[in-house]
Every structure is written in C-alpha cells, then in structure tokens.
Amino acid sequence: MALPPKTDEAFLREVDEELRRDQLAGFWTTWGKWVAIGVVAALAAFAGFLYWQHRDGEAAGVAGEQLQAAYDSLGANNAAAASKPLAELAKSNRDGYRALALFTQADILLQKNDLKAAAAKLGTIAADASLAKPFRDLALVRQTSAEFDTLKPQVVVERLRPLAVPGGAWLGSAGEMVAISFLRMNQRQQAGALFGQIARDTGVPETIRQRAVQMAGVLGVDAVGSQGSTDGPTARVIAPAASNEDTKAQ
C-alpha cells in the first residue's frame, strides 16, 4: 500500500537526516583526529605569532632605549659612555638601528679627525647589501668625502658618478666631488657642465648651489639666473673670446 504524500515526505526527510548523521559520524571517525590536530596546530601557530610580535616589540624597545642612551651620553660630551651601547647596536640584526649606530660611530671618529677609521666604518655600511639603498648611498658619499684627499680623481668619479645625476638626492654632495675630480684630471668642460647642473637643481642645498655658480663661471659656464626668477640659477656656456688669428681670418 502506497504511503500518503505527507507520510512519504516525512519518511524521506528522516532518511535524509539519518544519512547525514551517518556521513558526519563517518567523517569524524575517519578524519576527526586530524581535524583536531590541525585546529590545535593553528592555535599554536597563532599563539607563537603573538608571542613573536610581543618579543619583537620588546626587542625594538630595548634597542631604541640603547640608542637614546648613547645619544644622551654624546649630548653630554661623554663619548666613552656611548661606546658600549653603540657597539652592541652595531651588531644588531635590526637594520635601521645597526645603520644608525655605525653612522654615529663614524661621526665620533670624524670628530677625532680619525679619517681613515671613519672611512672604514662608513665603507662597512656602504658594502652591507642587507641595508636599504639610501643608507648605503649616504655611507658611500660620506666615505668618499672622508677619503677625498687621498683618492685618485678617477676613483672618485667611478664611485660617485652614478649618484651625481640631475634630480638625484646626492647631486649636490656627490656631484661637487665628481666635478672637482674632473678638474683634477683637467677635464674642464665636463667639470663646468656638472657644476652647471648642480647650480640649476633647486633640490641642492643653497650653499652648494652658490659654490657651483662660482665654479661654473670660472669654467666658462654662466649659471647666474635672471633677477626675480623663481626657478633658481640657470647655466649657459660662455663662448671663449676670439683669438687674434681668428680676427684676422674674419
């Protein structure tokens, strides 16, 4: 005898629910242990991450306190007291603190007029590929400045020319050393052109721009802007005076 429609629907629902219970029970019998292990592992990983963040924050705080203590000592003219925290930070695995400590150590050596040791310290920063490029570029410029009087002009040009580009952050300081090195190699035209670029760049510190204007003028490049100009100095090559032979030929 066939079941009435309502009874039939109720029966199918019961069968479907029973099947779902059996499937769920089978799933947990087969995979329940591994799911539990996965949940525990995920919770452990999350807890580890939170702990690492906590320890990382604590370590950063300690490094910051060490650096501040070193700066406080230097501010009190006590370089000896600053040497220990700076030495520890110079070995830190935190790039920013390591770089700042090394720069500060180099500054102390420069104040002592120990140019060779300061240049070596700055060279360490410049050669550290794990540091950000701005740190390395700054170190290279300052290293070259400390060694400038002892370096061959060609070495200075090769080292700093990639940084002495219009619009670059180091055009002023690096470009000035490159231009002077061109002069030492008797490459006056290249030196004048570079001094002109420095004079035109509004991003270069004003004192360096003014020196560049003067040097460019000596080398036959007019880098004096018109009065009232807001674009800063401009440069143009001044044609050399005609010789007597040229005048006769005309």
C-alpha positions in Angstrom: 0.0 0.0 0.0 1.5 3.3 -1.0 2.3 5.9 1.6 0.2 9.1 1.7 2.1 12.1 0.3 2.7 13.8 3.7 3.9 10.5 5.2 6.2 9.9 2.2 7.8 13.4 2.6 8.3 12.8 6.3 9.9 9.4 5.6 12.3 10.9 3.0 13.3 13.6 5.5 14.0 11.1 8.2 16.1 9.0 5.7 18.0 12.1 4.6 18.7 13.2 8.1 19.8 9.7 9.1 22.1 9.6 6.1 23.6 13.0 7.0 24.2 11.8 10.6 25.9 8.6 9.3 28.1 10.6 6.9 29.0 13.1 9.7 29.8 10.3 12.1 31.9 8.6 9.4 33.8 11.8 8.7 34.6 12.3 12.3 35.6 8.7 12.8 38.0 8.9 9.8 39.2 12.5 10.0 38.2 13.8 13.4 41.7 13.2 14.9 43.4 15.1 12.1 41.0 18.0 12.2 41.6 18.3 15.9 45.4 18.2 15.4 45.0 20.9 12.7 43.0 23.1 14.9 45.5 22.8 17.7 48.4 23.4 15.4 46.7 26.5 14.0 46.1 27.8 17.5 49.6 27.1 18.5 50.9 28.9 15.4 48.7 31.9 16.2 49.9 31.9 19.8 53.5 31.7 18.6 53.0 34.6 16.2 51.5 36.8 19.0 54.4 35.8 21.3 56.9 36.7 18.5 55.2 40.1 18.0 55.4 40.7 21.7 59.1 39.7 21.9 59.9 41.6 18.7 58.3 44.8 20.1 60.2 44.3 23.4 63.5 43.9 21.5 62.8 47.0 19.4 62.0 49.0 22.6 65.3 47.9 24.2 67.2 48.9 21.0 65.5 52.2 21.0 66.4 52.8 24.6 70.1 51.8 24.0 70.3 54.3 21.1 68.7 57.1 23.1 71.1 56.4 26.0 74.0 56.7 23.5 72.7 60.0 22.1 72.2 61.3 25.7 75.8 60.5 26.5 77.0 62.2 23.4 74.9 65.2 24.1 76.7 65.4 27.5 80.0 65.2 25.7 80.6 61.7 27.1 81.6 59.6 24.1 83.1 56.9 26.3 79.7 56.1 27.9 78.1 56.0 24.4 80.7 53.5 23.0 79.2 50.4 24.7 75.5 50.7 23.6 76.7 51.8 20.1 79.0 48.7 19.8 76.1 46.5 20.8 73.7 48.1 18.3 76.3 48.0 15.5 75.9 44.2 15.7 72.1 44.2 15.8 70.0 42.2 13.4 67.7 45.3 13.2 68.9 47.1 10.1 67.8 50.6 11.0 69.4 50.5 14.5 72.6 48.9 13.1 73.0 51.6 10.4 72.3 54.4 12.9 74.9 53.0 15.3 77.5 52.6 12.6 76.9 56.2 11.3 77.2 57.5 14.9 80.4 55.6 15.4 81.8 57.1 12.2 80.7 60.6 13.3 82.7 60.2 16.6 85.8 59.1 14.6 85.4 62.1 12.3 85.2 64.4 15.3 88.5 62.9 16.5 89.9 63.5 13.0 90.5 59.8 12.5 89.5 59.9 8.8 90.9 56.5 8.0 88.9 54.7 10.7 85.8 56.7 9.9 86.0 55.9 6.2 86.4 52.2 7.1 83.3 52.3 9.3 81.3 54.1 6.5 82.6 51.6 4.0 81.1 48.8 6.1 77.7 50.4 5.8 78.1 51.1 2.1 79.0 47.4 1.5 76.2 46.0 3.6 73.7 44.7 1.0 71.1 44.0 3.7 70.7 47.7 4.4 68.4 49.9 2.4 69.9 51.7 -0.6 69.6 55.2 0.9 71.7 54.1 3.9 74.3 52.7 1.5 74.4 55.7 -0.8 74.8 58.1 2.1 77.6 56.0 3.5 79.3 55.9 0.1 79.1 59.7 -0.2 80.4 60.3 3.3 83.1 57.6 2.9 84.4 59.3 -0.2 84.3 62.7 1.5 86.5 61.3 4.3 88.9 59.8 1.8 88.7 62.5 -0.8 92.2 64.0 -0.4 93.8 60.5 -0.6 91.9 59.1 -3.5 92.8 59.3 -7.2 90.3 61.5 -9.1 89.3 58.7 -11.4 88.3 56.6 -8.3 86.1 59.4 -7.1 84.4 59.7 -10.5 83.8 56.0 -10.8 82.5 55.7 -7.3 80.1 58.7 -7.2 79.2 59.4 -10.8 76.1 57.1 -10.6 74.8 59.3 -7.8 75.7 62.6 -9.4 72.6 62.8 -11.6 70.1 65.7 -12.1 67.2 65.4 -9.7 69.0 62.8 -7.6 69.2 63.1 -3.9 73.0 63.2 -3.9 73.7 65.6 -6.9 74.9 68.3 -4.6 77.4 66.5 -2.4 78.4 63.7 -4.8 78.3 65.9 -7.9 80.6 68.5 -6.3 83.2 65.9 -5.6 82.9 64.5 -9.1 83.2 67.9 -10.7 86.3 68.7 -8.7 87.8 65.4 -9.7 87.1 66.3 -13.3 89.1 69.5 -12.8 92.0 67.5 -11.2 92.0 65.4 -14.4 92.0 68.6 -16.5 88.5 67.8 -17.9 87.3 71.3 -17.6 84.4 71.0 -19.9 82.9 68.1 -18.0 83.5 69.8 -14.7 81.8 73.0 -15.9 78.8 71.2 -17.3 78.4 69.3 -14.0 78.7 72.5 -11.9 76.0 74.0 -14.1 73.7 71.1 -13.4 74.3 71.4 -9.7 73.5 75.2 -9.9 70.3 74.6 -11.8 68.9 71.9 -9.4 66.6 73.5 -6.8 66.8 70.4 -4.7 70.5 71.0 -4.0 71.3 72.9 -0.8 71.8 76.6 -1.4 75.4 76.8 -0.2 76.4 74.1 -2.7 74.5 75.8 -5.5 76.2 79.1 -4.9 79.6 77.4 -5.0 78.6 75.7 -8.2 77.6 79.0 -9.7 81.0 80.4 -8.9 82.9 77.4 -10.2 80.8 77.2 -13.3 81.5 80.9 -14.1 85.3 80.3 -13.7 85.0 77.4 -16.2 83.0 79.5 -18.8 79.5 78.4 -17.8 77.1 81.2 -16.8 75.0 79.7 -14.1 73.6 83.0 -12.7 69.8 83.2 -13.1 68.0 86.4 -14.0 66.8 88.6 -11.1 63.4 87.7 -9.8 63.4 84.2 -11.3 61.9 81.5 -9.1 63.5 78.6 -10.9 66.9 79.2 -9.4 70.2 79.6 -11.3 70.4 78.6 -15.0 73.6 77.8 -16.9 74.8 78.5 -20.3 78.2 78.1 -21.9 80.1 81.4 -22.4 81.9 81.4 -25.8 85.6 82.0 -25.4 87.0 85.3 -26.8 88.2 85.1 -30.4 92.0 84.9 -30.9 93.9 87.4 -33.0 94.3 84.9 -35.7 90.6 84.3 -35.8 90.0 88.1 -36.0 92.5 88.4 -39.0 90.8 85.5 -40.7 87.5 87.3 -40.5 
